[in-house]
Amino acid sequence: MSQSQHPLPNRIKLIWGISAIGSLLVLLVVTGLFWLAQTYWDWAAWLTVTMLVVAIGEPIIETALIPYRYRFTRYMISDTAVEMQAGFIFKKRVAIPIARVQNVTLNAGPLLQWRKLSKVTVATASTTHTIEGLELTTAEQLRDQIMQLAREARHDQN
């Protein structure tokens, strides 16, 4: 079994970009609601301006960070743990002991299905962690591998 860290597929960047566009659209609708409130109920104009700045700025920042996010998001499966890593400046590393894994779920919304990707969610008794956007076949193999390792780890404890 390979002990190396695995990157996400390159296609996840497109999904993240479309998600940023979705954020833009939602924030523009909220900005429009603030404008209506300003127009009809005399809300302060600075609220609408602030919402407009956020509506434009947040998706730009989200889009600009896609290469960074992609470069530093990794996962690794070993005999003892499922490990996930994200970020460089704000680094987050999670190690889930294989013996504590209770369930592994594959999820795919319309965008992920369109790109033939799937999210792998690893659940323990207390929390869940997600590996975003893996190839469907890779996700299925990962699910089977993690659950097999979890069964073996529980069997070894008895």
ABEGO torsion letter per residue (X at the ends): XBABBBBBBAAAAAAAAAAAAAAAAAAAAAAAAAAAAAAAAGBBAAAAAAAAAAAAAAAAAAAAAAAAAAAABBBBBBAABBBBBBEAABBBBBBBBAAABABBBBBBBAAAAAAGBBBBBBBBAABBBBBBGBBAAAAAAAAAAAAAAAAAAAAAAX
